[in-house]
């Protein structure tokens, strides 16, 4: 009976295992070179297959949840959404302590959009958080040199806006957006609980439904992390800790005001009568086909 052939790599597997135990991220090419130096005459593919089988799996990097005191921080992000009548950008702001959420839909992700949205958001909260945490949002952050011992570089116009309203600008480090998880999770919640399965007749209807959803669902449910209702936790602990509102909106000397669809509304005020596009649903199907949505 013919004996099974012994793979050429067999005498060298102990070298690979020992090296991976000490340096688990060594590449298969590097290990191939080391085995060849020890006398291995086989090919690279055998080493690659073996390394894939035995390489230790590093434990996942722990995500450290941090909580902020009342009024200290709000987190800000955009989410892109497509409707039959066009693409919109949802601007979301969530308070770190109470998880009170605000959102509105805009045509663009511009600095005037961010400024207009934040002013509407401050009116919704009835005050201003001490700091706002952004991802590497280009309308706010022009450069981040912290990894090289430098500093965060903010847009000068947005710095003036922040000074007018009295908040500090903070930003996640590049590729570390999980530090902004309090607003990342509401983006998914927005898609699954508000957008999915609903029909909207246009921007006015979208804005009105979003406000009803914020007041009646998102800020009225028991939050999965805090185990409290956001608007109750906000009213009890956080609202009084916010900075007071500025006496008037910010007036930019260089930027034109943002045109926004649907007239996002601050929650102290009730929505005005909504001008709804009364078109048959077949019209939106046509728009969708033309836009390739």
N, C-alpha and C positions, 0 to 999 in steps of 0.2 A: 504494500500500500504506500502510495506516494505521500511524503510528508508535506504539510502545509508550509508554504513559503513564509519565512520570517520577514516582516517589513524591514527595510533598510534603516528606518528611523528608530526601531525598537531599542538598540543599545544607547540611544541618546535622549530618550524620553525623561530619564531622571534629571538630566541637565536642564531640560525645559521646565519641568515641574519645580525644581529648586529655584531657578531664576524667577519664575512667576510668583512663587511664594514670597519672595523678597521684593520683587518689582512687578506687581501685577499688570502694569500698563505697558510692558515691553512689547514692541511690535513683533509680528511673526517674521518679518524680514530680518530684524536684528537677531532674533533667536536662530534663524536659519544660518546667518553668518557665524554665530558662535558654535553651532553644531558642526558646520563645515570645518571650522578651525580645529575641532576635536576629532575629525576624521570622517564625518558623515558625507556619503557620496550620492545621496538621493536628491530629489528635487524639492523646490520650494512648496509645491502644492501639498505634499505630505505634511510638512511642518504647519502650514496654514490650517489644514483640517484638524490636526491634533491640537493646536493652540485654541481653536474655536471650542473644542470639547472640554478642555481642562482649565482654561483661563478662569481665575476666581472672579465671581461677580461681586463688584463692590456694593456695599449697602447704599441705598439711595440717600442722597444728601438731605439731611433733615430740614424741613421747613419750619422755622421757629415762628410761631404765632406771637405777635406783639399787640398789646392793647394800649390804647391811648386814653388819657384822662378826658373828661368832658370838655368839649370846645376846642381841644388842642389841634386836631387835624381833620381835614377832609381829603379824599382821594378823587382824582379826576381822570377820565378817560373817554375816548371816542369809540363808537362801534359803527361800522358801515352796514347799512340796510338797503335793500333794493325793493322798490314798490313798482306796480305797473306803470306809474307816471314818472318814475325816475329814481335815482339814487339819493339817499339822504344819510346824514351823519348824526347819530344819536350821541349827544353829549351827556355823560352821566357824572354826577357828583354824589358821593356818599360820606356821611359823617362817620368818623372812625369809632366813636364811642357808642352812639345810639343806633348806628346803621340806618339812619333816616336817609332816604334816597330822593334825588331829584333828577329829572331828565327832560330834554327837549330835542327836537329834530331840526337839523339845519341843512342848508344846501352845500356848504363847504366846511373844510377844517382850517379856517383862517384865524388870524389873531383877533379881528373884530368879532368873529363867531365866538371865540373863547371868552372874550371880554363881555359881550352881550349875554352869553349864557351864564357866566359867573354872577353878573349883576342880577339876573333873574333868579338865580339860585340863592343868592344872599337874601333877596326879598322873600323867597320861599321859607328859608330858615329863620328869617327875622333877625339875622345877625351874621357876623363874619368869623369863620374859624381862624385860629391863630396862625395856622400854616396850611398850605395846599401842597399835596404830593402828586407830582406828575410822573409819567413815564418819560422817555427821552423825546418829548413832544417838540417838534422843530419850531413851532410858532412861539414856544416859551424858552426852550433851551437851545442856545446856539453852539455850545461846545461843552464837553465834560472831560477835564484833564485830571480828575481825581485819582485815576489809576496810576498816573505818573507823578503823583505828589502835587499836582496843580489844584485848580479849583473849578467849580461849576460856573459856566458862563451863561448868564441869562440875557434874553433880549432886552435892550434898553427901554423900549416902549412898554413892555410888559412889567419891567421893574417899576416904572412910574405908576402904572395901573395898580400894582401891588401896594405901593406906598400910599396911594390915594385911599385904598380900602383897608389898609392896615394889616395885611397878612404877609408871612414869609413864604418864599418859594423853596420848595424842596423837590428833589428828583431822584428817582430810582437810579442806581448805578446801571450802566449798560449790561444787558442780558440778565438782569436781576429783577425783572418785572414782577416776580412772585412777592416782592415786598409790598406790592400794591394790590394784594389779593382781595382787600375789602371791596374794591371796585371791579376787579376782574370777575368775581363771582356774580355780581349783579348783571354783568353783560350777558352771561349765560342765562340767568334768570329772566332777563328781558326777552331774550329770544324764545325761550320755552314757555313762559307763562303769559307774556303779553302779545308778542308778534305772531306766534304760531297758532294757526287756526282762527284768526280774526280777519275780518275784512274791513278795509278803510276806503272811504269815498274820495279822499284827497287829503291835502295837508291840514286843512281846518279840522276835519273829522279825526285825523290822526292825533293832533294836539289835544283835542277835547277828550278822546278816549284815553290818551296817556295820562292826563290829569286825573281822570276818574280812577284809573288803575293805581296810580300813586296813592291817592287818598283812601281808596276802598280796599286795596289788596296789598301792594308792596309794603306800605308803611303801617298797615293794620294787621298784619299776620304776626304770629310768634316766630321770631328769627331763630334759625337753627343753631347759631353759635351763642347768642346772648340769652336765648330762651325767654326773651321779653318782646313785647310789641314795640317796634322802633319809635312810633310817635309818643307812646307813653313814657318810654325811657328818655326820649328827647325832652319832653315837657318837664319831667321830674328832675333831671340831672344836668342837661346839657344846654338848654336854651339860654339860661341865665349866665352861662360861662362864655358865650360868644361875645366878640367885640361888637359894639353898636354899629349900625349902618352909617355910612357916610351921608353927609347932608344932601349930596346931589350925585348923579352919575358921573363917571369919569369922562372928561372931554379931551379927546385926542387932537393934537394939532397936526398930525400927519396922516391919520387913518380915517377913511370914510366909514360911517356906521354900516353895520352888517344888515343886509336884507335877509330876513328870516321868514320861512313859510309857517303858516299856522298860528302865528302870534303866541309863542309860549307864554304861559300865564303863571304869575306868582301865586301860591296858594293862599294867601289871605284874601285875595280877590276872587270872586266867582268869574267863570269864563263868560265873555260876551257871547252874543248870538253868533253861531258858527256859520260862515258862508260855505256851504257844502256843494261840491260839484255833483249835479244830478245827471249823471250819464249812465247809459246801460252798461252792464258788465262786459258786453262784447267789445266795447270801445277799449277797455283796459287790456283785453286779450290782444287786440290789434297793436296797442302801444308796446306791449311786452314783446311781441314778435319782431316789431321794427327795431327795438332796442337790443334785441338778442338776450333778454333777461330770462 
